[in-house]
């Protein structure tokens, strides 16, 4: 069982940066992938960025070139560096871990990111 805890959210102005952190209680090395998702008010949850155990990354088109996902297996931590933030990036951001081959099995409680214009 892996428990995930996000931190680093907050209120920033458009154009500024934030770095989110996801700390895992167990080893993330054996997980197939880690990811960041977000859900804005009135919208469905969407994928923001994912990284496989081999290091392959995938990003939503809306964040390509601005966000970067990384992981430190030794620290059981996943990061999301968010640059050039836009008001439309405002959402609750969730960290997730994929134990199997389909879907994400482990989820954090979320951290709020608010970008003002």
PLY file of the C-alpha trace (Angstrom):
ply
format ascii 1.0
element vertex 117
property float x
property float y
property float z
element edge 116
property int vertex1
property int vertex2
end_header
0.00 0.00 0.00
1.28 3.44 -0.92
0.02 6.66 0.61
0.59 9.93 -1.21
0.68 13.42 0.26
0.88 16.51 -1.94
2.22 19.88 -0.89
3.35 23.13 -2.46
0.09 24.55 -3.71
-0.89 28.15 -3.17
-1.98 31.44 -4.68
0.22 33.03 -7.32
-0.13 35.60 -10.05
-0.16 34.77 -13.73
3.34 34.23 -15.07
4.76 33.03 -11.78
5.95 29.54 -10.83
5.07 26.89 -8.29
6.63 23.57 -7.43
4.40 20.76 -6.20
5.74 17.87 -4.19
4.27 14.42 -3.68
5.72 12.37 -0.84
5.00 8.63 -0.80
4.88 6.50 2.32
6.14 3.48 0.44
8.52 2.82 -2.40
7.52 4.38 -5.69
10.24 2.53 -7.55
8.04 -0.56 -7.98
5.11 1.47 -9.29
4.67 1.42 -13.06
4.05 5.13 -13.27
3.45 8.29 -11.29
1.30 11.15 -12.41
-0.18 14.52 -11.68
-3.83 15.21 -12.40
-6.00 18.24 -11.79
-9.64 19.10 -11.41
-11.04 22.59 -11.81
-14.47 23.55 -10.43
-17.22 22.18 -12.62
-14.80 20.23 -14.79
-13.69 16.64 -15.04
-10.36 15.54 -13.66
-7.67 15.61 -16.32
-4.16 14.29 -16.71
-1.45 16.91 -16.41
1.77 14.90 -16.55
2.91 11.32 -16.09
6.22 9.55 -15.80
6.84 5.82 -16.15
9.28 3.82 -14.10
11.67 4.02 -17.06
11.44 7.79 -17.09
9.20 8.31 -20.12
7.03 11.38 -19.72
3.71 12.49 -21.12
2.11 15.92 -20.82
-1.24 17.46 -21.52
-1.01 19.77 -24.53
-2.08 22.69 -22.37
1.01 22.43 -20.14
3.72 21.30 -22.58
6.74 23.53 -22.38
5.61 25.02 -19.06
5.35 22.09 -16.64
7.90 19.40 -15.84
7.44 16.19 -13.88
10.33 14.52 -12.11
10.84 11.82 -9.52
13.41 10.95 -6.91
13.09 7.24 -6.20
15.56 7.41 -3.33
13.33 9.95 -1.58
10.05 8.37 -2.77
9.02 11.77 -4.05
7.53 13.10 -7.26
7.63 16.74 -8.27
5.74 18.97 -10.66
7.50 22.19 -11.61
4.98 24.65 -12.99
6.23 27.74 -14.80
4.45 30.56 -16.61
1.25 29.78 -14.78
-2.06 30.89 -16.25
-5.44 31.50 -14.62
-6.74 28.42 -16.43
-4.24 26.32 -14.47
-6.31 26.97 -11.35
-7.42 23.60 -9.95
-6.90 21.04 -7.25
-3.83 19.05 -8.19
-3.60 15.37 -7.33
-0.66 13.02 -7.26
-1.32 9.42 -8.30
0.52 6.13 -8.53
-0.09 3.25 -10.94
0.48 -0.14 -9.40
-0.89 -2.27 -12.22
-1.12 -1.75 -15.94
-4.39 0.11 -16.12
-5.53 3.15 -14.24
-4.08 4.71 -11.14
-4.50 2.90 -7.87
-3.16 5.36 -5.34
-4.25 8.97 -4.93
-3.30 11.84 -2.69
-5.74 14.24 -1.08
-4.93 17.07 -3.48
-3.43 20.53 -3.17
-5.08 23.75 -4.36
-3.37 25.89 -6.96
-4.90 29.27 -7.68
-3.55 31.59 -10.36
-4.83 35.14 -10.40
-4.84 37.31 -13.51
0 1
1 2
2 3
3 4
4 5
5 6
6 7
7 8
8 9
9 10
10 11
11 12
12 13
13 14
14 15
15 16
16 17
17 18
18 19
19 20
20 21
21 22
22 23
23 24
24 25
25 26
26 27
27 28
28 29
29 30
30 31
31 32
32 33
33 34
34 35
35 36
36 37
37 38
38 39
39 40
40 41
41 42
42 43
43 44
44 45
45 46
46 47
47 48
48 49
49 50
50 51
51 52
52 53
53 54
54 55
55 56
56 57
57 58
58 59
59 60
60 61
61 62
62 63
63 64
64 65
65 66
66 67
67 68
68 69
69 70
70 71
71 72
72 73
73 74
74 75
75 76
76 77
77 78
78 79
79 80
80 81
81 82
82 83
83 84
84 85
85 86
86 87
87 88
88 89
89 90
90 91
91 92
92 93
93 94
94 95
95 96
96 97
97 98
98 99
99 100
100 101
101 102
102 103
103 104
104 105
105 106
106 107
107 108
108 109
109 110
110 111
111 112
112 113
113 114
114 115
115 116
